[in-house]
Amino acid sequence: MSYSLIQLRWYDLKLGRLIKRLLSKNKSRSKKSAFKTMADARIWQNKLIKYIVVALILFLLAIFVTIPFSLEAQAVFISFILLVAYALKRVKGQMATIVMITLSVTTSSRYLWWRYTETLNWDDPLALALGAGLLLAETYAWLVLILGFFQTINPLERKPVMLPKNTDLWPTVDIYIPTYNEPLSVVRPTTLAALSIDWPADKLRVYILDDGKRPEFGEFAKEVGAGYLTRPDNNHAKAGNMNSAMRYTDGEYIAIFDCDHVPARSFLQMTMGQFLKDSKVCLVQTPHHFFSADPFERNLNNHSQIPNENMLFYGLIQDGNDMWDATFFCGSCAVLKREALDDIGGFAFETVTEDAHTALRMQRAGYKTAYINIPQAAGLATDSLSAHIGQRIRWARGMAQIFRLDNPLLGKGLNIPQRLCYLNAMLHFLSGIPRIVFLTAPLALIYFNAYIIYAPFIAIFVYVVPTLIQIKATNSRIQGKYRYSFWGEVYESVLAWYILKPTTVALFNPNKGKFNVTEKGGLNDKEHYDWGISKPYLILLAINLSGMLVGILRLFFGDPTQVGVLLISMGWALYNIIILGAAVAVAAEARQVRHSHRIKANFPAGVRLANGHTLKVKITDYSDNGVGIETDHDHSCRVNDKIELLMSRGNKQFSFTTHVCNTRGNQIGLTIKDLSLEKQRAFIQCTFSRADAWLDWQNNFRHDRPSYSFKEVQKTSLRGFSNLLFHAPKALQPIIQFMTNLVVYVNSFTPKRPIVHNNYD
């Protein structure tokens, strides 16, 4: 690496104006939110004032929650709240969001108070048992809702801190790339990109930590100039691997990348300034971004159209955690301070989620954490729904283990906000039982005539429906482009059955369970339906569909006084059918035959044709063995023609020998084969590790619109029924066809947006 590359200047990065804007102190100060200004006022430094204000708020809230209303008064009260919420719909700013949260907390708390005091059927043991189960599930949902509001009420949106111009002041960094059974084709791009990170060469070392002990990995590491570390055993999985590496490395800081996460060249410059600004910072985490579609996106064909499951956490929740100094370590795309790790005895290995547990221990020790919501690496998502679920099972088990072994609510070192942030993270993975309760609750009345909400039809309607509307509206405002309405229920329904057992077992026996490696980089040569993984959804779907049939029969031939509550139960069951239909759709595994994933792009390049002419082109996509280009000029390229592709990284120019594999008008597909290691490294630098490669990851999504989102979930649900019809044995197809027709028929009664025609044409 030349001195000119070592002597980096911040503004030479491709981030350009963006970085200037991020680092502009005056601008950020001038735009300080009203909430932040109010929170920073000196008056709040007085603990007595804080306690008085909190007590006053809780007192007023208790009055609104517990004061008895007639049904008419409740209807007026909730109507007023909904009108206020509607009026705030287009009002920008954080104060409007705080008002929306306050309204949602009030309505949901009032609903729960009503449920506890007036709606349990003490005269019917079955109804009481089932009703109590539903009430406990609702209490869980309410607690998660309140904690979620607290977590995300004021996301910090931390900016990068500029490094000193004198690179002698920059610290030494070791980069760890742990691997176990992943192929070299997955590890190679990450290693080459890590070696190309903009940092002084004498202060950067890259290590492949190979628990697979494969000779070809050692040879590759030696060839490219990376360190190669193994150990005699694989005790404690990934945590043990990294703890072992710490004995043989001595960098002041340790950056960690999963072996499929390819870092951008600017990674260390975007993160290391936080450590130099505050010596108590022990962790800087950046988002996990995936350039391949996860099973939901691939199987539903909605990649980059609907926010994926991870986006809420990395786009919003981590920023909220950062506000409370409770950033979670996520195992990759992060930098940790060696001194802090030494203080806590290294990476935590007592649970299968070593990352979150390690962050918890460092925070208990008094260290600070930081989150920068600018993706600086990208990797591979899970290959199949079964692999995706397996990964979530490990996360769920690990969080339950932490809850038992190192409960953040207990012990020293954490402040109250930190404890609440960790509590919400752990409760999230305990959603299995509550979600199954919600998916079966309406069947209690339909099948067993059990009133699990012991109240008149009109009371249920007045309390339940407006509360749900208010909560949905508030969550839609807060979560915006990070999670669309109703998709959270789909994600939870897919995972519910599978996380139920491991979390329950971990709560009673936290030492049971082992670390499972998530497989990535696999192929699926044909479409198929995963009947094994979808069995729980199919059972739940079948009992809800049969419940609808029973409900229809009871409407015509049952007690006419039950029509109201029966319609509510059937409406709830229909909603469950829609959600479960979408879950069923995810189990239809789409064909995946590409060894290399295409990544959309938009940056300039050049090509030199066989006749010597040079053309300006635009890179429209790339993978590790090819690129797609677009030109505004006429060309005479044909398949198999040899073309020189010209790309740059900073002031350096690179050329790559390619061959035309297809042409479509002004679009040309090029393949790149048999590159030397030096050329591979250059290609990675020009593509995957560009400083601005992943900056637009959140910009493809618009703000959530609940009505539109519900329609998309409905379409996905119908697709699920179609998948069942296509893949089911012939003997079952008539039954599935009947059920599909029933869902379509019932759905036809829902209001539709009118189509405007010009009747005079």
Secondary structure, 3 states (H helix, E strand, C coil): CCHHHHCCCHHHCCCCHHHHHHHCHHHHHHCCCHHHHHHHCHHHHCHHHHHHHHHHHHHHHHHHHHCCCCHHHHHHHHHHHHHHHHHCCCCCCHHHHHHHHHHHHHHHHHHHHHHHHHCCCCCCHHHHHHHHHHHHHHHHHHHHHHHHHHHHCCCCCCCCCCCCCCHHHCCCEEEEEEECCCCHHHHHHHHHHHHCCCCCHHHEEEEEEECCCCHHHHHHHHHHCCEEECCCCCCCHHHHHHHHHHCCCCCCEEEECCCCCEECCCHHHHHCHHHHHCCCEEEEECCCEECCCCHHHHHHCCCCCCCCCCHHHHHHHHHHHHHCCCCCCCCCCEEEEHHHHHHCCCCCCCCCCHHHHHHHHHHHCCCEEEECCCCCEEECCCCCHHHHHHHHHHHHHHHHHHHHHCCCCCCCCCCHHHHHHHHHHHHHCCCHHHHHHHHHCCHHHHHHCCCCCCCCHHHHHHHHHHHHHHHHHHHHHHHCCCCCCCHHHHHHHHHHHHHHHHHHHHHHCCCCCCCCCCCCCCCECCCEECHHHHHHHHHHHHHHHHHHHHHHHHHHHCCHHHHHHHHHHHHHHHHHHHHHHHHHHHCEECCECCCCCCEEEEEEEEEECCCCCEEEEEEEEEECCEEEEECCCCCCCCCCCEEEEEEEECCEEEEEEEEEEEEECCEEEEECCCCCHHHHHHHHHHCCCCCCCCCCCCCCCCCCCHHHHHHHHHHHHHHHHHHHHHHCCHHHHHHHHHHHHHHHHHHCCCCCCCCCCCCCC
